[in-house]
Amino acid sequence: MQTEDTATPAPTGRRERKKRETRAALAAAALRLALEKGPDNVTVEEISEAADVSVRTFFNYFPHKEYAILGRDPEDLERALTTLREAPVDQSPLTTMRMIVSEVLSELENEEAPMSRRIALVMQSPNLLSQFVLLGAEDERAITAAMAERMGEAPSAVRPALIVGAAGTAVRVAMELQRTAPGRSLSSLVDEAFLFLADGIDPAFDRTTLFRSDQEGHS
């Protein structure tokens, strides 16, 4: 008889496993069709047929085709939140964000990885781009709330939101610069951006302008 200490973990429930498989099949079909036909020319019916499920089943997983093409998976956000919550107590908030970003960079740097191919599609479709931005904003709000809790600050505090937002901006800027920076890896550009954030983007900033602005607002 197994004791509590030696018992093997219970296998993942068949229902949950099936749901993950169905979601993955829909996302894979949506990405393949979008690459073949262009993201704006794919229909929900085509994605459902390619994944061998009904249209009704499709809408159990994704609200519309753009979410499917982007491969929206709630587990991705959960992994980021877990990394944040399990980070060492003495680890700086910006360091924690760099750890979260590192989990994404490997896929972005692999041109054959699904995420990298999705990013390429995002640049082709305004509809896909708008949904990508919305999803990013949703994730940023969730991570900011967790960061504020970790830092012991109020949910509306500026510092946690700025740290999370700056980390996301660092990645976006690095991705854009990589197009015009041959020979530079995405990781090296992200590292450089994080160093600027850590050191202060503009140490020579004239703080007295803040005071003058405040005075002008109350004059």
C-alpha angles and dihedrals in degrees: 000000000000119000124221089258096051100036114118116241114268112259117254111271114266092232094054091045091051091050091053091048092050092048091049092048092051093047092048092049092047092050094047093049092045090053091048100043106017122264094265093054099056123097132206089240091057092048092049093049092048090052091045095238135113124264087245090057090050091059090051087068107028132028092215142352095270091063090051094049089050089050095231107200120175089209090068091063092043091055090052091049091048091052089051096047095045096046115119113277093239095049113115117245092241091051089052090052090051088054090052092048092050089064089061101039096071090061094043091052093051107080091200095051116106093240093053091049091048092053089054089053092049089063090057100052128053089199092053091045093053091051091047090054092048092050091048090052091051092051091045091055092051093047091045091054090051091046092051090051091049091050092046092241132131118271088246095050115129100220100063091044091048093050093050093042093047091051091054091047090050090058094045092049091048091051091051094046093049089071090064098032107074113194094025117112120223090240093055091050091048090049090052091050092050091050090055089050092049095047096041121266093238114013089176092063110141103238091189089073087069090056093047091049090051092049092048090051091056098041 
